[in-house]
Amino acid sequence: MNIFSNLLSQPTQAPRQKKQRRGIEIKSAREIEIMRQSAIIVATVLKEISEMVQPGMTTADLDAHAEKRIREMGATPSFKGYHGFPGSICSSINNEVVHGIPSPKKVIRAGDVLKVDTGAYQQGFHGDSCITIAVGEVTKEAAKLIRVAEEALYKGIEQVKAGNYLLDLAGAIQDHVEANGFCIVEDFTGHGVGRNLHEEPSVFNFRTREMPNVKLRAGMTLAIEPILNAGSRFTRTLSDRWTAVTVDNSLSAQFEHTVLVTDTGYEILTDRSKV
C-alpha cells in the first residue's frame, strides 16, 4: 500500500501500537517468522479475490470478503481506520491510481482494470501487497499495461540483495517501464514495512536524488510497488480526499509485494503461489 496522502517517507504508527519506532529496522529471525504469517494472510486474501471477481460485483463485496477472511485467519485489516481510511482494501478501477474507497455503488464491469491492495496485522507486524486484475476481456493496451507492471515489480525484486542499493531497484523498474512506453507515477513510493504499515526507507520506483541511496542489509523488509500509467505520470486527488486518479483519464496499474532482504538475495513474503 502506498503511503497515504501527504505522508510520504514518514513512518507511522501501527494499529494499537503504543510506542513508535523510527529509522530502518532490521528484523530478527523471530520477527521475520511473524511477518511471514502476516504476509501469507495477505497473499491468501488477494488470491481469493482474484479468483472471485466477476462483472456485477461491487468493490464493497470485495472489501467485505477481505475483512472477513483476514479476521478468520487471526489478524486485523491493516488499512481499516488507518488515518481514517474506511476500508480493509483499496480498490482502484481504470484511471484510479491508488487509495480507491470500496463502495456498494462502485460496480465492477467487464473490461475493467482493477487494483486491489490490502494488508494484515497480527502479533505486532504487518504484511502488505497489491495486485491488478483484468476483469474479463480487456483492451490490448490494458493487458500490456498490467503485464509490464507485474514484470517491473519482479525486475525490481531481482535487484534485492544485501549490499545492493535502493536505486538499483528503482533503476531496474524505471528502465523496464519506459522501454515499454509507459511511465512511473512519482507521487507515491514503496516503503519499509513491519511493526508499522509504513516505515523507513522510502522505496522509489525511479532514479532520484531526493532521498539517500540506502544500502540494503539482510533483515530489511520492503514493500516494493511500482505504479504505472499509460499516459501522463501526474495524478490528482478526488474530493473524497483519498482516491488518486490520472490527470488525463489514462489507465493505471500496480503490483506490490512484501520482500525480505537476505544475504544471498530475497524472499517474497506475500508470494501467492505459496497459498
C-alpha positions as CSV (number, residue, x, y, z in Angstrom):
1,M,0.0,0.0,0.0
2,N,1.3,3.5,-0.8
3,I,1.9,5.9,1.9
4,F,-1.4,7.8,2.2
5,S,-1.9,11.4,1.2
6,N,1.0,13.7,2.3
7,L,2.6,11.0,4.5
8,L,5.3,10.1,2.0
9,S,8.5,9.0,3.7
10,Q,7.1,9.3,7.2
11,P,6.9,6.1,9.3
12,T,3.6,5.9,11.0
13,Q,2.2,4.0,14.0
14,A,0.6,0.6,13.6
15,P,-2.8,-0.1,15.0
16,R,-2.8,-0.3,18.8
17,Q,0.9,0.1,19.0
18,K,1.9,2.4,21.9
19,K,5.4,3.2,21.0
20,Q,6.5,4.2,17.6
21,R,10.0,3.3,16.4
22,R,11.8,5.3,13.8
23,G,14.7,4.5,11.4
24,I,15.3,1.4,9.3
25,E,14.6,-1.7,11.3
26,I,16.5,-5.0,10.9
27,K,14.1,-7.8,11.8
28,S,15.2,-10.7,13.9
29,A,14.5,-14.3,12.9
30,R,11.5,-14.4,15.3
31,E,10.1,-11.2,13.8
32,I,10.6,-12.4,10.3
33,E,8.6,-15.6,11.0
34,I,5.8,-13.5,12.4
35,M,5.9,-11.4,9.2
36,R,5.7,-14.5,7.1
37,Q,2.4,-15.3,8.8
38,S,1.0,-11.8,8.3
39,A,2.2,-11.8,4.7
40,I,0.7,-15.2,3.8
41,I,-2.7,-14.0,5.1
42,V,-2.5,-11.1,2.7
43,A,-1.4,-13.4,-0.2
44,T,-4.3,-15.7,0.6
45,V,-6.9,-12.9,0.5
46,L,-5.6,-11.5,-2.7
47,K,-5.6,-14.9,-4.4
48,E,-9.1,-15.5,-3.3
49,I,-10.2,-12.1,-4.6
50,S,-8.5,-12.6,-7.9
51,E,-10.5,-15.8,-8.3
52,M,-13.9,-14.5,-7.2
53,V,-14.0,-11.2,-9.1
54,Q,-16.9,-11.0,-11.6
55,P,-18.6,-8.3,-13.5
56,G,-21.6,-7.1,-11.5
57,M,-19.9,-7.4,-8.1
58,T,-19.1,-4.2,-6.2
59,T,-15.9,-3.2,-4.6
60,A,-17.8,-3.3,-1.3
61,D,-18.3,-7.0,-1.9
62,L,-14.6,-7.5,-2.2
63,D,-13.9,-5.4,0.9
64,A,-16.3,-7.4,3.0
65,H,-14.7,-10.7,1.8
66,A,-11.2,-9.3,2.6
67,E,-12.1,-8.2,6.1
68,K,-13.9,-11.4,6.9
69,R,-11.1,-13.6,5.8
70,I,-8.4,-11.5,7.4
71,R,-10.2,-11.8,10.8
72,E,-10.9,-15.5,10.3
73,M,-7.2,-16.1,9.9
74,G,-6.4,-14.3,13.2
75,A,-5.4,-10.9,12.0
76,T,-6.9,-7.5,11.7
77,P,-7.1,-5.4,8.5
78,S,-4.1,-3.0,8.4
79,F,-5.9,-0.4,6.3
80,K,-9.2,-0.1,8.1
81,G,-9.1,3.1,10.2
82,Y,-5.6,3.9,9.1
83,H,-5.6,7.7,9.1
84,G,-9.4,7.4,8.9
85,F,-9.4,5.2,5.8
86,P,-12.8,3.3,5.8
87,G,-12.0,0.1,4.0
88,S,-10.0,-3.1,4.5
89,I,-8.8,-2.9,0.9
90,C,-8.0,-0.1,-1.5
91,S,-10.0,-0.8,-4.7
92,S,-9.0,1.4,-7.6
93,I,-10.5,1.0,-11.1
94,N,-9.2,2.0,-14.5
95,N,-7.9,5.7,-14.2
96,E,-8.0,5.5,-10.4
97,V,-4.4,5.1,-9.4
98,V,-4.4,4.3,-5.7
99,H,-6.5,4.6,-2.5
100,G,-9.9,3.9,-4.0
101,I,-12.5,3.6,-1.3
102,P,-14.7,0.4,-1.5
103,S,-18.3,1.2,-2.1
104,P,-21.6,-0.6,-2.8
105,K,-22.1,2.0,-5.5
106,K,-18.9,1.1,-7.4
107,V,-19.9,-1.8,-9.7
108,I,-17.1,-3.8,-11.4
109,R,-17.6,-4.2,-15.1
110,A,-16.2,-6.4,-17.9
111,G,-13.1,-4.8,-19.3
112,D,-12.1,-3.0,-16.1
113,V,-8.5,-2.8,-14.8
114,L,-9.0,-3.4,-11.1
115,K,-6.3,-2.7,-8.5
116,V,-6.8,-4.4,-5.1
117,D,-4.4,-3.5,-2.3
118,T,-4.6,-4.9,1.3
119,G,-2.7,-5.6,4.5
120,A,-3.0,-7.8,7.5
121,Y,-1.7,-7.1,11.1
122,Q,-1.1,-9.8,13.6
123,Q,1.3,-10.3,16.5
124,G,2.6,-6.8,16.0
125,F,3.6,-7.0,12.4
126,H,2.1,-6.2,9.0
127,G,2.1,-7.8,5.6
128,D,1.2,-5.7,2.5
129,S,0.5,-6.5,-1.1
130,C,-1.3,-5.3,-4.2
131,I,-2.5,-6.9,-7.5
132,T,-4.1,-5.7,-10.7
133,I,-6.8,-7.8,-12.1
134,A,-8.1,-7.8,-15.7
135,V,-11.8,-8.2,-15.4
136,G,-13.0,-10.3,-18.3
137,E,-11.6,-9.3,-21.7
138,V,-9.6,-6.0,-21.6
139,T,-8.1,-3.9,-24.4
140,K,-4.6,-4.8,-25.7
141,E,-3.3,-1.6,-24.1
142,A,-4.7,-2.6,-20.8
143,A,-3.4,-6.1,-21.0
144,K,0.1,-4.8,-21.8
145,L,0.0,-2.3,-19.0
146,I,-0.9,-5.0,-16.5
147,R,1.8,-7.3,-17.8
148,V,4.5,-4.6,-17.7
149,A,3.5,-3.5,-14.2
150,E,4.0,-7.0,-12.9
151,E,7.2,-7.5,-14.8
152,A,8.5,-4.2,-13.4
153,L,7.9,-5.4,-9.9
154,Y,9.9,-8.5,-10.4
155,K,12.7,-6.5,-12.2
156,G,13.0,-4.5,-9.0
157,I,12.8,-7.6,-6.8
158,E,15.6,-9.2,-8.7
159,Q,17.9,-6.4,-7.5
160,V,17.2,-7.1,-3.9
161,K,20.3,-8.5,-2.1
162,A,22.3,-7.4,0.9
163,G,25.0,-5.0,-0.4
164,N,22.9,-3.6,-3.3
165,Y,21.2,-0.2,-3.1
166,L,17.6,1.0,-3.3
167,L,18.4,2.9,-6.5
168,D,19.4,-0.4,-8.1
169,L,15.8,-1.5,-7.7
170,A,14.5,1.9,-8.9
171,G,16.6,1.9,-12.0
172,A,15.6,-1.6,-13.0
173,I,11.9,-0.7,-12.6
174,Q,12.1,2.6,-14.4
175,D,14.1,1.2,-17.3
176,H,11.6,-1.7,-17.9
177,V,8.6,0.6,-17.7
178,E,9.9,3.3,-20.0
179,A,11.3,0.7,-22.5
180,N,7.7,-0.4,-22.9
181,G,6.2,3.0,-23.5
182,F,4.6,3.6,-20.1
183,C,5.5,6.0,-17.2
184,I,6.1,5.7,-13.5
185,V,3.9,7.5,-11.1
186,E,6.2,9.6,-9.0
187,D,3.7,10.9,-6.4
188,F,3.8,7.6,-4.5
189,T,6.5,5.2,-3.4
190,G,7.1,1.9,-1.8
191,H,8.3,1.7,1.8
192,G,9.6,-0.3,4.6
193,V,7.0,-2.4,6.4
194,G,7.0,-4.3,9.7
195,R,5.8,-3.1,13.1
196,N,4.4,-0.1,11.2
197,L,2.5,-0.3,8.0
198,H,4.8,2.4,6.6
199,E,8.4,2.6,7.8
200,E,11.7,3.9,6.5
201,P,13.1,3.7,3.9
202,S,11.1,5.1,1.0
203,V,11.4,2.7,-1.9
204,F,11.4,4.7,-5.1
205,N,10.4,3.3,-8.5
206,F,12.6,5.8,-10.4
207,R,16.0,7.3,-10.1
208,T,16.1,10.2,-7.7
209,R,18.5,12.3,-5.6
210,E,15.7,13.3,-3.3
211,M,16.4,10.6,-0.7
212,P,19.6,8.8,0.5
213,N,20.5,5.8,-1.7
214,V,20.2,3.3,1.2
215,K,22.4,0.2,1.1
216,L,20.4,-3.0,1.7
217,R,21.0,-5.2,4.7
218,A,19.8,-8.7,5.5
219,G,16.7,-8.5,7.7
220,M,15.2,-5.4,6.0
221,T,11.6,-5.9,4.9
222,L,10.4,-3.7,2.0
223,A,7.1,-3.1,0.3
224,I,8.1,-2.7,-3.4
225,E,5.3,-1.4,-5.5
226,P,5.7,0.1,-9.0
227,I,2.7,2.1,-10.2
228,L,2.4,2.7,-14.0
229,N,0.2,5.0,-16.1
230,A,-0.5,4.5,-19.7
231,G,-0.5,8.3,-20.2
232,S,0.7,11.2,-18.1
233,R,2.5,10.3,-14.8
234,F,0.7,13.1,-13.0
235,T,-2.2,12.4,-10.6
236,R,-4.8,14.4,-8.7
237,T,-6.8,13.5,-5.6
238,L,-10.6,13.5,-5.7
239,S,-12.9,15.3,-3.3
240,D,-13.1,12.2,-1.1
241,R,-9.5,13.1,-0.1
242,W,-8.3,9.6,-0.8
243,T,-8.8,8.4,-4.4
244,A,-5.9,9.5,-6.7
245,V,-6.7,9.5,-10.4
246,T,-4.7,10.1,-13.6
247,V,-5.0,13.7,-14.8
248,D,-5.6,12.6,-18.4
249,N,-8.0,9.8,-17.6
250,S,-5.5,7.2,-18.8
251,L,-5.3,3.7,-17.3
252,S,-3.1,2.8,-14.3
253,A,-1.8,-0.5,-12.9
254,Q,0.1,-1.5,-9.8
255,F,1.7,-4.6,-8.2
256,E,3.2,-4.9,-4.8
257,H,5.0,-7.5,-2.7
258,T,6.4,-7.5,0.8
259,V,10.0,-8.6,0.3
260,L,12.7,-9.7,2.8
261,V,16.3,-8.9,2.1
262,T,18.6,-11.8,2.7
263,D,22.4,-12.2,2.5
264,T,22.1,-14.0,-0.9
265,G,19.0,-12.3,-2.4
266,Y,15.4,-12.1,-1.3
267,E,12.3,-13.8,-0.1
268,I,8.9,-12.7,-1.4
269,L,6.8,-13.0,1.8
270,T,3.5,-12.3,0.0
271,D,4.1,-14.9,-2.7
272,R,0.6,-16.0,-3.8
273,S,2.0,-19.2,-5.3
274,K,2.6,-20.5,-1.8
275,V,-1.1,-20.5,-0.9
